[in-house]
Amino acid sequence: MIAALSRREFLQAGGALVIGFTLSAPGFAQRAARAESKLGKTLDTGEVDGFIAVNGDGSVTIYSGKVDLGQGLRIAIPQMAAEELGIGVEQIAMVEGDTALTPDQGATAGSSGIIRGGVQIRQAAATARETLIGLAAARTGKPAAEFDTVDGEVRPKSGGTGIRFGDLVGDKRFGVRVDPKAKLRDPASYRVVGQPLARPDIPGKVNGRHVFVHDFKIEGMLHGRIVRPPSVGAKLNAVDETSIKSIPDARVVRINDFLGVVAPNEWDAVSAARMLKAQWSESAPLLGADAVLAWMRTGPFDGDETLVKKGDARQALAAAKKVNAEFYWPMQSHGSMGPSCAVADVRDGNATVWSASQATHRFRETIAKALALPKDAVRVVYLDGSGCYGMNGHDDAAADAVLLSRAVGRPVRVQWSREDEHGWDPKAPPQLLSLEGAVGDDGKIAAWRTEMWIPKATASLPNMPLLALDAAGIAQTPGITTGLISQNGDPPYAVPHQEVLVHWLKSSPLRPSNFRAPGKVANLFAVESFTDMLAVAARRDPVEFRLQGLSDPRGIEVIRRTAALIGWQPRPSPAPNFGSGRGFAYVHYKHNESYVAMAMEVDVDKASGAIRVRRVACAHDCGLIINPATLKAQIEGNILQTLSRTLFEQVAFDRSRVTSIDWASYPILRFPDAPEIQIDLVNRPTEPPLGAGEASATPVPAALANAVYDAVGARVTTVPFTRDRVRAAIA
């Protein structure tokens, strides 16, 4: 439910929309949101008040720096808080990603929403529970050990009348630090955590009443569009402002090479951007997509790094019969179904930005620096975008809106076009991996070596250079946080001699970005495809081959469960080459998070090269499961999105620009391509909750590649698996 604020309350809140979510109780979210709209609350992650407020009516508001990008945090985090507090989840509202109201819990990335954000709030809730019990004990003169919190009250364990939360601390601060030793509830007593409660945002998204950033409006708002150069790096030589004089109230904004238009009417802004005559310099700074692979092999480089070294892999391989393979993963677009959008209001030495940013607190610092404002003068408020799971164009669109708003002194909404989104969003970087290995006489992996070629621009640098600031000549810290894309380049199986070496390339062919499970999708494609190749060399069944190399019981369990789910019958390799096949892959994500095994059944048309994925089976262990319904939805999304990336997606570009700027030139998975998906969730209530936003994406390409090999006896090592590539592999 979306909180409705009056105009007066809206202005008192600093011009920001505060959103509260609840599952029922009409009017509750509105009451909670009015309580939240008071600025000046603590943002200290060490304080209970940074995360939790008890309102006068006994309802609770939680403040989350992590945001719900569609992964279900709006129900999962309230479930965690509700369980510890002893209150119904319908009595909890959640405010997310507002830098004026929520503490900085870091970017919503790396599957950290639950494992870090939710766990922090859970500990704050446990501390709040102990504090509420202490207040009740002091009021009644009875020992705290005689009380518990139940249904929003502190009640005697022996029974009797309770005291409402609102009567103990309503509308007041707790004034206590989060106690890292505050005892959590026994999982055996859970009533809320582990239940498949419905996401509160789904009804509004189904009936069209949910407010996405694209829908957001404020009084006096103008619409803006950016005029892009014809090629990357082009300079703006001249602008003919009279070319749009036929459009009433349209205005041109130019800041060095940054060029945009604003107008009161959105279509007028679109028309003005199309009509505006501008002269740009010639520019051709790119490699062209066909040259990327050769560039990755030749550099220039920025040093090598040994990530794993056990035994002496080179010597062991020199004395063995080796298996070799090379795997290539191309640049890909985020392909968000809706284009990026943002609204900015920059006036009177203050700035408020409404954005779908995954890192509102970090983005506030970027905007403050760009505007030369104190950080406290900038507020970034999260609103849902059209999905990304990585840095698409949402921060860029916000920077566009900020510069336009500052120039015209009014709020400005900027929405990108489809051509903007495909052509100018930052891209997942390319990856090249060369592997060699050998099996011993015992049929086990004896030696393994991985070499990676990865752009240095992916080495977790501070922030992504934004297009608007770059064009306007505004200094910004170069770099981007794309995650640790060199992880999972070594096998999870016992290998006495291993080495993983990274060759860091100095740059990237296009502006790079983090993308779902950054780097690990490509790495697992190589590692788990190569594991199957070694199984073939050992003439062992792929599942048995994996199990013999594992000692971790959690890994063994997901492999066995997946095999049972797909109906896997052991047989030695090589494949029978019948046109239908099965494939298997496994990951211990980052070697310290979730465990996932995946199997696929596919049909491959040898004549056309067409691949049809019929069925996917997945066993998933992410420790304590907060909400099994949202977890299953997350896994299904991971599988479908990564099937799309594996089968269809690759950025095309020439020497000047990206050329895959629509759904025809950048195809994605369609509904008729979707397979049957079966999921087996392994719940471990006594284990810590782990992230689920990324892990199940990583085994998808290898499971598919291994199934294709099983079907036709040919191995595809370059993504996407186009029909031409499949036919070439068969030939």
FENSULVEN-V42619 format. One record per backbone hydrogen bond with DSSP energy under -1.0 kcal/mol. CO is the residue of the C=O (numbers start at 1). NH is the residue of the N-H. E is the energy in kcal/mol with one decimal. If there is no record, write none. Layout:
# FENSULVEN-V42619
co=CO nh=NH e=E
co=CO nh=NH e=E
This chain:
# FENSULVEN-V42619
co=6 nh=10 e=-2.8
co=7 nh=11 e=-2.3
co=8 nh=12 e=-2.3
co=9 nh=13 e=-1.6
co=10 nh=15 e=-1.9
co=11 nh=14 e=-1.8
co=25 nh=28 e=-2.4
co=27 nh=31 e=-2.1
co=28 nh=32 e=-2.8
co=29 nh=33 e=-2.7
co=30 nh=34 e=-2.0
co=31 nh=35 e=-1.5
co=32 nh=36 e=-1.9
co=33 nh=37 e=-1.6
co=44 nh=47 e=-1.7
co=46 nh=178 e=-3.0
co=47 nh=50 e=-1.2
co=48 nh=51 e=-1.7
co=48 nh=52 e=-2.5
co=51 nh=63 e=-2.7
co=53 nh=61 e=-2.8
co=54 nh=171 e=-3.1
co=55 nh=58 e=-2.2
co=59 nh=55 e=-3.0
co=60 nh=93 e=-2.5
co=61 nh=53 e=-2.3
co=62 nh=95 e=-2.7
co=64 nh=97 e=-2.5
co=72 nh=75 e=-1.4
co=72 nh=76 e=-2.3
co=73 nh=77 e=-2.0
co=75 nh=79 e=-1.9
co=76 nh=80 e=-2.0
co=77 nh=81 e=-2.4
co=78 nh=82 e=-3.2
co=79 nh=83 e=-2.2
co=80 nh=84 e=-1.5
co=81 nh=85 e=-2.6
co=82 nh=86 e=-2.4
co=82 nh=87 e=-1.5
co=86 nh=152 e=-3.1
co=88 nh=91 e=-2.0
co=89 nh=92 e=-1.6
co=91 nh=60 e=-2.6
co=93 nh=62 e=-2.7
co=95 nh=64 e=-3.1
co=98 nh=101 e=-1.6
co=98 nh=102 e=-3.4
co=107 nh=109 e=-1.7
co=112 nh=116 e=-1.8
co=112 nh=117 e=-2.2
co=113 nh=118 e=-1.9
co=114 nh=119 e=-1.7
co=116 nh=120 e=-2.4
co=117 nh=121 e=-1.9
co=118 nh=122 e=-2.5
co=119 nh=123 e=-2.1
co=120 nh=124 e=-2.1
co=121 nh=125 e=-2.4
co=122 nh=126 e=-2.3
co=123 nh=127 e=-2.1
co=124 nh=128 e=-2.5
co=125 nh=129 e=-2.5
co=126 nh=130 e=-1.9
co=127 nh=131 e=-2.2
co=128 nh=132 e=-2.8
co=129 nh=133 e=-2.4
co=130 nh=134 e=-2.2
co=131 nh=135 e=-2.3
co=132 nh=136 e=-2.3
co=133 nh=137 e=-2.6
co=134 nh=138 e=-2.3
co=135 nh=139 e=-2.1
co=136 nh=140 e=-2.2
co=137 nh=141 e=-2.1
co=143 nh=146 e=-1.8
co=144 nh=147 e=-2.1
co=146 nh=157 e=-3.2
co=148 nh=155 e=-3.0
co=150 nh=153 e=-1.5
co=152 nh=165 e=-2.4
co=153 nh=150 e=-2.8
co=154 nh=163 e=-2.0
co=155 nh=148 e=-2.2
co=156 nh=159 e=-1.7
co=163 nh=154 e=-2.6
co=164 nh=168 e=-1.0
co=165 nh=169 e=-2.5
co=166 nh=170 e=-1.2
co=169 nh=172 e=-2.2
co=176 nh=48 e=-2.2
co=179 nh=182 e=-1.9
co=186 nh=189 e=-2.7
co=187 nh=190 e=-1.5
co=192 nh=195 e=-1.8
co=195 nh=197 e=-1.9
co=201 nh=205 e=-1.6
co=202 nh=206 e=-2.3
co=203 nh=207 e=-2.6
co=204 nh=209 e=-1.3
co=204 nh=210 e=-2.1
co=212 nh=215 e=-1.5
co=218 nh=221 e=-1.6
co=222 nh=413 e=-2.8
co=223 nh=263 e=-2.0
co=225 nh=261 e=-2.5
co=231 nh=234 e=-1.7
co=235 nh=281 e=-2.6
co=238 nh=279 e=-2.9
co=240 nh=243 e=-1.6
co=241 nh=244 e=-1.4
co=242 nh=245 e=-1.6
co=244 nh=247 e=-2.0
co=247 nh=250 e=-1.6
co=251 nh=262 e=-2.2
co=253 nh=260 e=-2.7
co=255 nh=258 e=-2.5
co=258 nh=255 e=-2.4
co=259 nh=227 e=-2.7
co=260 nh=253 e=-3.2
co=261 nh=225 e=-2.1
co=262 nh=251 e=-2.6
co=263 nh=223 e=-3.1
co=265 nh=269 e=-1.8
co=266 nh=270 e=-2.3
co=267 nh=271 e=-2.8
co=268 nh=272 e=-2.7
co=269 nh=273 e=-2.2
co=270 nh=274 e=-1.6
co=271 nh=275 e=-2.2
co=272 nh=276 e=-2.3
co=277 nh=240 e=-2.8
co=279 nh=237 e=-2.9
co=279 nh=238 e=-1.4
co=288 nh=291 e=-1.8
co=289 nh=292 e=-1.2
co=291 nh=295 e=-2.1
co=292 nh=296 e=-2.3
co=293 nh=297 e=-1.3
co=294 nh=298 e=-1.5
co=295 nh=299 e=-2.4
co=300 nh=506 e=-2.1
co=303 nh=504 e=-2.4
co=305 nh=502 e=-3.0
co=308 nh=500 e=-2.1
co=310 nh=498 e=-2.4
co=312 nh=316 e=-2.2
co=313 nh=317 e=-2.5
co=314 nh=318 e=-2.0
co=315 nh=319 e=-1.1
co=317 nh=320 e=-1.4
co=323 nh=437 e=-2.2
co=325 nh=435 e=-3.1
co=327 nh=433 e=-2.8
co=328 nh=719 e=-1.9
co=329 nh=431 e=-2.5
co=331 nh=651 e=-2.5
co=332 nh=428 e=-2.7
co=340 nh=416 e=-3.1
co=342 nh=414 e=-2.7
co=343 nh=354 e=-3.1
co=344 nh=412 e=-2.6
co=345 nh=352 e=-2.0
co=347 nh=350 e=-1.8
co=350 nh=347 e=-1.8
co=351 nh=379 e=-2.7
co=352 nh=345 e=-2.6
co=353 nh=381 e=-3.2
co=354 nh=343 e=-1.9
co=355 nh=383 e=-1.9
co=358 nh=108 e=-3.1
co=359 nh=363 e=-2.8
co=360 nh=364 e=-2.1
co=361 nh=365 e=-1.2
co=362 nh=366 e=-1.5
co=363 nh=367 e=-2.5
co=364 nh=368 e=-2.7
co=365 nh=369 e=-2.2
co=366 nh=370 e=-2.2
co=367 nh=371 e=-2.3
co=368 nh=373 e=-2.6
co=374 nh=377 e=-1.8
co=375 nh=378 e=-1.7
co=377 nh=351 e=-2.5
co=379 nh=353 e=-2.8
co=380 nh=99 e=-2.5
co=381 nh=355 e=-2.3
co=384 nh=213 e=-3.4
co=390 nh=392 e=-1.3
co=393 nh=397 e=-2.9
co=394 nh=398 e=-1.7
co=395 nh=399 e=-2.2
co=396 nh=400 e=-2.4
co=397 nh=401 e=-2.3
co=398 nh=402 e=-2.3
co=399 nh=403 e=-2.2
co=400 nh=404 e=-2.2
co=401 nh=405 e=-2.7
co=402 nh=406 e=-2.4
co=403 nh=407 e=-1.8
co=404 nh=408 e=-2.0
co=405 nh=409 e=-2.2
co=411 nh=222 e=-3.0
co=412 nh=344 e=-2.4
co=413 nh=224 e=-3.4
co=414 nh=342 e=-1.9
co=417 nh=421 e=-2.5
co=418 nh=422 e=-2.5
co=419 nh=423 e=-2.2
co=420 nh=424 e=-3.1
co=421 nh=425 e=-1.2
co=427 nh=513 e=-1.8
co=428 nh=332 e=-1.1
co=431 nh=329 e=-3.0
co=432 nh=453 e=-2.5
co=433 nh=327 e=-3.2
co=434 nh=451 e=-2.6
co=435 nh=325 e=-2.1
co=436 nh=449 e=-2.3
co=437 nh=323 e=-2.8
co=438 nh=446 e=-2.7
co=438 nh=447 e=-1.5
co=440 nh=443 e=-2.0
co=444 nh=440 e=-2.8
co=447 nh=438 e=-1.9
co=448 nh=499 e=-1.1
co=449 nh=436 e=-2.1
co=450 nh=501 e=-2.8
co=451 nh=434 e=-2.7
co=452 nh=503 e=-3.2
co=453 nh=432 e=-1.5
co=454 nh=505 e=-2.8
co=455 nh=458 e=-1.7
co=456 nh=459 e=-2.2
co=458 nh=460 e=-1.1
co=466 nh=470 e=-2.3
co=467 nh=471 e=-2.7
co=468 nh=472 e=-2.2
co=469 nh=474 e=-2.6
co=471 nh=257 e=-2.3
co=480 nh=461 e=-2.2
co=483 nh=485 e=-1.7
co=484 nh=487 e=-1.6
co=497 nh=448 e=-2.1
co=498 nh=310 e=-2.7
co=499 nh=450 e=-2.7
co=500 nh=307 e=-2.6
co=500 nh=308 e=-1.2
co=501 nh=452 e=-2.7
co=502 nh=305 e=-2.2
co=503 nh=454 e=-1.7
co=504 nh=302 e=-4.0
co=505 nh=456 e=-4.4
co=511 nh=427 e=-3.0
co=514 nh=391 e=-1.1
co=517 nh=521 e=-1.3
co=519 nh=523 e=-2.4
co=520 nh=524 e=-2.8
co=521 nh=525 e=-1.8
co=522 nh=526 e=-1.8
co=523 nh=527 e=-3.1
co=524 nh=528 e=-2.6
co=525 nh=529 e=-1.1
co=526 nh=530 e=-2.5
co=527 nh=531 e=-1.8
co=528 nh=532 e=-1.4
co=529 nh=533 e=-1.7
co=530 nh=534 e=-2.2
co=531 nh=535 e=-2.0
co=532 nh=536 e=-2.3
co=533 nh=537 e=-2.0
co=534 nh=538 e=-2.0
co=535 nh=540 e=-2.6
co=541 nh=545 e=-2.9
co=542 nh=546 e=-1.6
co=543 nh=547 e=-2.5
co=544 nh=548 e=-2.1
co=546 nh=549 e=-1.2
co=547 nh=550 e=-1.4
co=549 nh=494 e=-2.5
co=552 nh=556 e=-2.3
co=553 nh=557 e=-2.1
co=554 nh=558 e=-1.9
co=555 nh=559 e=-1.8
co=556 nh=560 e=-2.5
co=557 nh=561 e=-2.7
co=558 nh=562 e=-2.2
co=559 nh=563 e=-2.4
co=560 nh=564 e=-2.1
co=561 nh=565 e=-2.3
co=562 nh=566 e=-2.3
co=563 nh=568 e=-3.1
co=579 nh=604 e=-3.2
co=581 nh=602 e=-2.6
co=583 nh=600 e=-2.1
co=585 nh=598 e=-2.8
co=587 nh=596 e=-2.6
co=588 nh=591 e=-2.8
co=589 nh=592 e=-1.7
co=589 nh=593 e=-2.3
co=594 nh=589 e=-2.6
co=595 nh=621 e=-2.8
co=596 nh=587 e=-2.6
co=597 nh=619 e=-1.8
co=598 nh=585 e=-2.1
co=599 nh=617 e=-2.8
co=600 nh=583 e=-2.0
co=601 nh=614 e=-2.4
co=601 nh=615 e=-1.5
co=602 nh=581 e=-2.3
co=603 nh=612 e=-2.9
co=605 nh=609 e=-3.0
co=610 nh=605 e=-2.5
co=612 nh=603 e=-2.6
co=614 nh=676 e=-2.2
co=615 nh=601 e=-2.3
co=616 nh=678 e=-2.9
co=617 nh=599 e=-2.6
co=618 nh=680 e=-2.9
co=619 nh=597 e=-2.0
co=620 nh=682 e=-3.0
co=621 nh=595 e=-2.5
co=622 nh=690 e=-2.9
co=623 nh=684 e=-1.8
co=626 nh=194 e=-3.1
co=627 nh=631 e=-2.1
co=628 nh=632 e=-2.2
co=629 nh=633 e=-2.0
co=630 nh=634 e=-2.1
co=631 nh=635 e=-2.3
co=632 nh=636 e=-2.8
co=633 nh=637 e=-2.3
co=634 nh=638 e=-2.3
co=635 nh=639 e=-2.5
co=636 nh=640 e=-2.6
co=637 nh=641 e=-2.7
co=638 nh=642 e=-2.2
co=639 nh=643 e=-2.2
co=640 nh=644 e=-2.1
co=641 nh=645 e=-2.1
co=642 nh=646 e=-2.3
co=643 nh=647 e=-2.6
co=644 nh=648 e=-2.5
co=644 nh=649 e=-1.2
co=646 nh=721 e=-2.5
co=652 nh=659 e=-2.6
co=652 nh=660 e=-1.5
co=653 nh=289 e=-2.7
co=655 nh=286 e=-2.5
co=656 nh=232 e=-2.9
co=657 nh=654 e=-2.3
co=659 nh=661 e=-1.5
co=662 nh=666 e=-1.5
co=670 nh=673 e=-1.8
co=671 nh=674 e=-1.6
co=676 nh=616 e=-2.6
co=678 nh=618 e=-2.2
co=680 nh=620 e=-2.4
co=684 nh=687 e=-2.1
co=694 nh=697 e=-2.3
co=695 nh=698 e=-1.3
co=699 nh=703 e=-2.5
co=700 nh=704 e=-2.2
co=701 nh=705 e=-2.9
co=702 nh=706 e=-3.0
co=703 nh=707 e=-1.7
co=704 nh=708 e=-2.4
co=705 nh=709 e=-2.2
co=706 nh=710 e=-2.0
co=707 nh=711 e=-1.8
co=708 nh=712 e=-2.4
co=709 nh=713 e=-2.8
co=710 nh=577 e=-1.1
co=711 nh=579 e=-3.6
co=717 nh=328 e=-2.2
co=720 nh=722 e=-2.0
co=722 nh=726 e=-2.2
co=723 nh=727 e=-2.7
co=724 nh=728 e=-2.4
co=725 nh=729 e=-2.3
co=726 nh=730 e=-2.3
co=727 nh=731 e=-2.4
